[in-house]
Amino acid sequence: MLKALITGITGQDGSYLAELLLSKGYEVHGVIRRASTFNTGRINHIYQDPHEVSKRLILHHGDLADANTIRKLLYKIQPDEVYNLGAQSHVRVSFDIPEYTANITALGTLRMLEAIKDYQEHVSKKVRFYQASSSEMFGATPPPQSETTPFYPRSPYAIAKVFAYNTVVNYREAYNLFAVNGILFNHESPRRGETFVTRKITRGIARIKAGLDKKLYLGNLEAKRDWGYAPEYVEAMWLMLQQEKPEDFVIGTGESHSVKEFLEAAFAHAGLNWKDYVDFDSRYYRPTEVDNLAADSRKAKDKLGWEAKTKFADLVKVMVDADMKEARTS
């Protein structure tokens, strides 16, 4: 039985990846941070009683800021694959806590790779490593963006991701690690965090329809993003680690849509006019903005056989319908 270790398992991508790996027969280990409240809502449906002998999803307390714990987990679990999805992942928040963002998002990746390097040297077991890189690294570079497009990061988050990306490349070349970067463009789902703009919009619509809120407050509506469906993107992560040699891949739909377009489509699907409910709040604007991201994923299609199936309009409907259902049942 193959073993996988996932950091960030309680996030959107981590939960979908855990489901995928369990369906493929893996034993899945997830790293969670200690908190005073339960933070495992996205994976509760696949988590088994730890007293059951047959359990294949096992959770461990840890933190990407703690190199010692990372090393201990590697020796304890002895994984075949490691997926580093953990990060301070909110771009706007990274302007407010840049040092913490760098510590977790950038140095956390370095700690993981250094631990894997040492583990392989002592145990002589190969580990395949996936790093969750981000389209935000391209920043102000005009679209379409591919694996050869120069980076121009525009936030502390993106800068930290560029550091992590280059660390992966360096450890791959210097120490012959099987380490890859998945440069994923925006990917959404009903499990998206509620402070991210797509989910903020769809959840806001559901609350307005339910009579719980009267207004939705947003920032820049002109920014354009390449939005795909998260469950499809975790399959690309897995495919990258099944290749004969480690390579980096851009993953996206190739389509670019503005926040305003998402807003219009979402409200229209709910039978509302967004102009009646949306106001603006300057606090949600970034000091430096990323204007337009659109993926060139031809390499992924050619080498991985992967391409996005869920298009923009369908993604909007899936998210609105899910939040409307949740609002009716809660």
Backbone torsions as a table, in degrees:
resi	resn	phi	psi	omega
1	MET	NA	124.7	177.2
2	LEU	-70.7	146.1	178.5
3	LYS	-115.6	136.3	176.9
4	ALA	-124.6	142.0	175.0
5	LEU	-114.1	126.8	-178.6
6	ILE	-120.8	121.3	166.3
7	THR	-89.6	147.2	-175.8
8	GLY	74.9	27.7	-175.7
9	ILE	-67.0	-23.8	-179.1
10	THR	-84.4	-2.6	177.6
11	GLY	-84.0	179.0	179.7
12	GLN	-54.8	-56.8	-175.8
13	ASP	-66.7	-40.1	-178.9
14	GLY	-60.9	-39.2	-178.9
15	SER	-68.9	-43.0	178.5
16	TYR	-67.4	-38.6	178.6
17	LEU	-64.8	-42.0	178.0
18	ALA	-59.4	-44.0	177.2
19	GLU	-58.9	-45.9	-178.9
20	LEU	-61.2	-48.1	-177.2
21	LEU	-66.8	-38.7	176.6
22	LEU	-62.0	-38.5	179.3
23	SER	-67.0	-22.1	178.7
24	LYS	-94.2	5.2	174.9
25	GLY	90.5	10.1	179.1
26	TYR	-72.7	155.8	160.4
27	GLU	-93.8	121.9	-171.4
28	VAL	-110.3	127.8	176.4
29	HIS	-114.3	132.4	-179.6
30	GLY	-121.3	142.6	177.3
31	VAL	-98.4	125.3	177.4
32	ILE	-124.7	147.9	177.0
33	ARG	-85.3	144.8	176.6
34	ARG	-67.3	131.1	178.2
35	ALA	-141.2	159.1	-179.8
36	SER	-80.1	-11.3	175.7
37	THR	-125.0	158.5	179.0
38	PHE	-67.3	132.4	-179.4
39	ASN	-127.2	29.1	-176.0
40	THR	-111.4	23.4	-174.3
41	GLY	-55.8	-35.9	-176.2
42	ARG	-74.6	-16.2	-177.3
43	ILE	-119.9	5.1	-179.0
44	ASN	-59.0	-32.4	-177.0
45	HIS	-72.2	-15.3	178.5
46	ILE	-114.6	-0.7	-179.3
47	TYR	-85.4	135.1	-178.6
48	GLN	-106.4	159.1	175.2
49	ASP	-55.7	123.9	-178.1
50	PRO	-61.9	-12.4	178.2
51	HIS	-85.1	-11.5	179.6
52	GLU	-75.9	132.5	-178.2
53	VAL	-65.5	-32.2	-172.4
54	SER	-85.2	6.3	-174.3
55	LYS	-62.6	139.8	178.4
56	ARG	-124.1	2.1	172.7
57	LEU	-119.2	114.0	-174.3
58	ILE	-123.8	130.8	-177.7
59	LEU	-106.1	143.3	-179.9
60	HIS	-131.5	139.5	173.8
61	HIS	-76.9	137.4	179.7
62	GLY	-173.7	178.2	-177.6
63	ASP	-157.0	139.1	179.1
64	LEU	-68.4	-10.4	175.4
65	ALA	-84.5	-6.8	-173.3
66	ASP	-115.8	94.8	-177.0
67	ALA	-62.6	-35.9	-176.8
68	ASN	-63.7	-43.2	179.3
69	THR	-65.6	-39.3	178.0
70	ILE	-58.7	-45.7	179.3
71	ARG	-62.7	-44.5	-179.3
72	LYS	-60.4	-41.9	-179.3
73	LEU	-64.9	-38.7	178.1
74	LEU	-61.1	-46.0	-179.5
75	TYR	-69.1	-34.3	-178.7
76	LYS	-72.9	-45.5	-174.2
77	ILE	-85.0	-37.7	-176.0
78	GLN	55.1	59.9	-174.8
79	PRO	-73.9	154.5	171.6
80	ASP	-86.8	-32.8	-178.8
81	GLU	-134.0	141.3	175.6
82	VAL	-124.7	127.8	177.9
83	TYR	-113.7	111.3	-178.2
84	ASN	-93.9	90.3	179.7
85	LEU	-103.3	-7.2	-178.0
86	GLY	-72.1	139.5	179.1
87	ALA	-175.3	164.6	160.6
88	GLN	-84.9	102.8	-163.1
89	SER	-105.1	5.2	-178.4
90	HIS	-94.6	117.6	-173.7
91	VAL	-62.9	-49.3	-177.7
92	ARG	-62.1	-41.2	-179.6
93	VAL	-65.7	-27.6	-178.9
94	SER	-63.0	-24.6	175.2
95	PHE	-70.0	-28.1	-179.0
96	ASP	-85.7	-31.4	-179.8
97	ILE	-129.5	64.3	-175.2
98	PRO	-65.4	-37.4	-178.0
99	GLU	-67.1	-44.3	177.8
100	TYR	-62.8	-41.9	178.3
101	THR	-58.6	-45.2	179.4
102	ALA	-65.0	-39.8	-178.2
103	ASN	-63.0	-44.1	-176.5
104	ILE	-85.9	-49.2	-172.5
105	THR	-75.3	-39.8	-179.5
106	ALA	-91.6	-62.3	-175.5
107	LEU	-69.0	-25.9	175.4
108	GLY	-59.9	-39.7	177.2
109	THR	-66.3	-41.7	176.9
110	LEU	-59.8	-43.3	179.2
111	ARG	-61.7	-41.3	179.2
112	MET	-62.7	-48.1	-177.0
113	LEU	-67.1	-39.8	178.3
114	GLU	-64.1	-39.5	178.3
115	ALA	-65.9	-41.3	178.9
116	ILE	-65.7	-41.9	177.8
117	LYS	-57.7	-49.6	-179.7
118	ASP	-65.5	-39.7	179.5
119	TYR	-61.2	-46.2	-179.7
120	GLN	-63.6	-36.9	179.8
121	GLU	-65.6	-36.4	-175.8
122	HIS	-88.3	-31.7	-174.0
123	VAL	-104.0	-17.2	-179.0
124	SER	60.1	35.6	175.5
125	LYS	-119.1	127.6	-179.2
126	LYS	-75.1	137.1	176.5
127	VAL	-121.3	133.6	176.9
128	ARG	-98.0	129.8	-170.5
129	PHE	-119.0	129.2	175.1
130	TYR	-112.0	128.7	176.6
131	GLN	-109.4	127.9	177.6
132	ALA	-78.9	90.5	173.9
133	SER	-86.0	174.3	-168.5
134	SER	-138.2	145.6	174.8
135	SER	-63.7	-19.6	177.5
136	GLU	-60.6	-20.4	178.0
137	MET	-61.5	-30.5	-179.9
138	PHE	-71.2	-31.7	172.6
139	GLY	53.4	-113.5	-174.4
140	ALA	-87.3	1.3	177.9
141	THR	-72.5	129.4	-174.9
142	PRO	-62.8	148.2	176.7
143	PRO	-77.5	166.2	-4.2
144	PRO	-75.1	153.9	-177.5
145	GLN	-112.0	130.5	-179.6
146	SER	-124.1	-171.8	179.9
147	GLU	-64.3	-19.8	-178.5
148	THR	-101.8	1.1	-179.5
149	THR	-73.0	133.8	178.8
150	PRO	-65.0	148.1	176.7
151	PHE	-84.9	143.9	175.6
152	TYR	-145.1	71.7	-172.9
153	PRO	-65.5	145.5	-174.6
154	ARG	-126.1	19.9	178.5
155	SER	-157.7	158.0	174.3
156	PRO	-56.2	-36.2	176.7
157	TYR	-60.6	-49.5	-178.3
158	ALA	-64.8	-39.3	177.3
159	ILE	-61.0	-43.3	178.6
160	ALA	-63.6	-38.5	178.7
161	LYS	-67.6	-35.4	175.7
162	VAL	-64.5	-42.1	175.4
163	PHE	-57.3	-48.2	-178.8
164	ALA	-63.0	-43.0	179.0
165	TYR	-57.1	-50.8	-177.9
166	ASN	-67.8	-29.7	176.0
167	THR	-64.9	-41.5	176.9
168	VAL	-60.2	-47.6	179.8
169	VAL	-60.2	-43.3	-178.6
170	ASN	-64.8	-45.3	180.0
171	TYR	-67.6	-32.1	175.8
172	ARG	-64.8	-43.4	-176.4
173	GLU	-81.6	-34.7	-176.5
174	ALA	-80.9	-35.7	-172.3
175	TYR	-122.1	8.9	176.7
176	ASN	58.9	36.5	176.1
177	LEU	-79.6	147.3	169.9
178	PHE	-84.1	91.2	-174.8
179	ALA	-133.6	129.7	-176.0
180	VAL	-130.9	153.9	172.7
181	ASN	-107.1	125.8	168.5
182	GLY	-99.5	107.7	-178.7
183	ILE	-88.2	86.2	-174.6
184	LEU	-88.2	130.6	172.3
185	PHE	-80.7	172.0	-172.1
186	ASN	-52.1	131.2	178.3
187	HIS	-136.7	131.8	-167.3
188	GLU	-125.4	170.3	177.8
189	SER	-177.2	174.2	173.8
190	PRO	-63.0	-13.9	177.6
191	ARG	-92.8	2.8	178.8
192	ARG	-60.5	144.2	178.3
193	GLY	-58.5	144.8	-171.9
194	GLU	-72.4	-10.7	177.9
195	THR	-94.3	-5.7	175.8
196	PHE	-81.4	144.2	-163.7
197	VAL	-60.1	-39.1	-178.6
198	THR	-63.1	-48.5	-178.9
199	ARG	-70.5	-33.0	176.9
200	LYS	-60.2	-40.1	179.4
201	ILE	-68.1	-51.5	-174.8
202	THR	-67.9	-37.3	177.0
203	ARG	-69.4	-37.8	177.8
204	GLY	-62.2	-40.6	177.3
205	ILE	-61.0	-45.7	-179.1
206	ALA	-61.2	-40.0	-179.9
207	ARG	-70.9	-35.0	176.4
208	ILE	-66.3	-45.0	179.5
209	LYS	-63.2	-32.7	-179.0
210	ALA	-83.3	-3.3	179.9
211	GLY	80.0	14.5	-178.0
212	LEU	-87.8	-30.3	179.2
213	ASP	-131.7	157.5	176.4
214	LYS	-111.9	-22.9	-176.1
215	LYS	-134.6	156.1	173.1
216	LEU	-125.2	127.5	-175.6
217	TYR	-108.1	126.8	-176.9
218	LEU	-133.6	171.2	177.9
219	GLY	-107.0	-121.1	-175.0
220	ASN	-70.0	119.9	179.1
221	LEU	-94.6	-7.8	-174.0
222	GLU	-91.6	-15.4	179.7
223	ALA	-60.7	136.4	-179.1
224	LYS	-109.9	138.1	-179.5
225	ARG	-136.0	159.1	174.9
226	ASP	-98.4	101.7	-173.2
227	TRP	-102.9	126.1	176.0
228	GLY	-125.3	-173.3	-173.7
229	TYR	-104.3	118.1	-169.9
230	ALA	-53.5	-43.4	-179.1
231	PRO	-57.0	-30.5	177.3
232	GLU	-73.0	-30.7	-175.2
233	TYR	-74.5	-30.7	178.6
234	VAL	-70.2	-25.7	174.7
235	GLU	-65.2	-37.0	176.6
236	ALA	-63.5	-38.6	176.7
237	MET	-56.5	-49.0	-178.2
238	TRP	-63.1	-42.9	-179.3
239	LEU	-60.1	-36.4	-180.0
240	MET	-61.0	-34.2	-178.4
241	LEU	-86.0	-1.0	178.2
242	GLN	-100.4	2.2	-178.0
243	GLN	-79.8	162.0	-180.0
244	GLU	-68.9	-37.2	179.1
245	LYS	-129.7	150.7	-177.4
246	PRO	-76.8	128.3	177.1
247	GLU	-141.9	159.0	178.4
248	ASP	-95.2	145.1	-176.6
249	PHE	-136.5	140.9	169.3
250	VAL	-89.5	133.9	-178.4
251	ILE	-126.9	121.5	178.8
252	GLY	-172.7	-177.7	-177.7
253	THR	-92.1	-24.1	-174.8
254	GLY	89.7	-5.4	178.5
255	GLU	-104.0	142.6	178.7
256	SER	-119.4	130.0	179.7
257	HIS	-135.4	145.9	-179.4
258	SER	-80.8	162.3	174.0
259	VAL	-59.1	-37.6	178.9
260	LYS	-61.5	-40.7	177.5
261	GLU	-63.4	-41.0	177.4
262	PHE	-63.0	-43.8	-179.8
263	LEU	-59.7	-48.6	-179.4
264	GLU	-61.7	-46.1	-178.1
265	ALA	-64.8	-41.5	-177.7
266	ALA	-66.8	-47.2	179.5
267	PHE	-66.2	-38.4	179.5
268	ALA	-63.7	-39.4	178.9
269	HIS	-63.3	-30.0	178.9
270	ALA	-89.6	0.4	178.6
271	GLY	77.8	28.0	-178.5
272	LEU	-124.9	158.2	173.6
273	ASN	-99.5	116.4	-173.4
274	TRP	-59.9	-29.7	-176.5
275	LYS	-64.9	-19.6	179.4
276	ASP	-81.3	-11.5	-170.5
277	TYR	-129.5	-12.9	-172.6
278	VAL	-103.1	129.1	171.4
279	ASP	-120.9	168.8	-175.1
280	PHE	-112.5	146.6	179.3
281	ASP	-134.4	118.3	-175.9
282	SER	-62.8	-18.8	179.6
283	ARG	-64.2	-21.2	-177.5
284	TYR	-90.1	-2.0	175.4
285	TYR	-80.3	144.3	176.8
286	ARG	-88.7	147.5	175.6
287	PRO	-59.3	-35.6	172.5
288	THR	-131.3	129.3	-172.1
289	GLU	-103.5	153.4	169.9
290	VAL	-103.9	116.4	-169.8
291	ASP	-81.1	-42.1	-170.5
292	ASN	-153.6	122.9	176.8
293	LEU	-125.4	133.0	176.5
294	ALA	-151.2	125.6	-172.2
295	ALA	-81.2	142.0	165.7
296	ASP	-107.2	96.6	-173.1
297	SER	-102.5	27.7	-177.6
298	ARG	-62.1	-35.2	179.4
299	LYS	-63.2	-42.4	179.1
300	ALA	-63.7	-38.9	178.8
301	LYS	-66.8	-42.0	-176.9
302	ASP	-71.6	-43.5	-172.0
303	LYS	-97.9	-30.5	-178.9
304	LEU	-102.2	-16.9	-173.7
305	GLY	70.7	25.0	-176.7
306	TRP	-106.5	138.0	167.2
307	GLU	-153.6	152.4	-177.6
308	ALA	-67.1	137.1	179.1
309	LYS	-104.5	-38.4	-177.1
310	THR	-86.2	119.7	-178.1
311	LYS	-91.0	173.6	-171.1
312	PHE	-53.8	-52.3	-175.1
313	ALA	-62.0	-39.7	-180.0
314	ASP	-69.6	-37.7	177.8
315	LEU	-61.1	-44.9	179.4
316	VAL	-58.9	-45.4	-178.5
317	LYS	-63.8	-43.3	179.9
318	VAL	-58.5	-44.1	-176.7
319	MET	-72.0	-42.2	178.5
320	VAL	-63.7	-46.8	-178.1
321	ASP	-61.0	-40.8	-179.2
322	ALA	-65.0	-43.2	-179.6
323	ASP	-71.6	-34.0	176.4
324	MET	-64.6	-41.8	178.8
325	LYS	-63.4	-43.2	179.8
326	GLU	-63.6	-39.2	-179.6
327	ALA	-65.8	-34.3	-179.4
328	ARG	-73.3	-30.4	-175.0
329	THR	-96.7	-10.1	-177.6
330	SER	-93.1	NA	NA
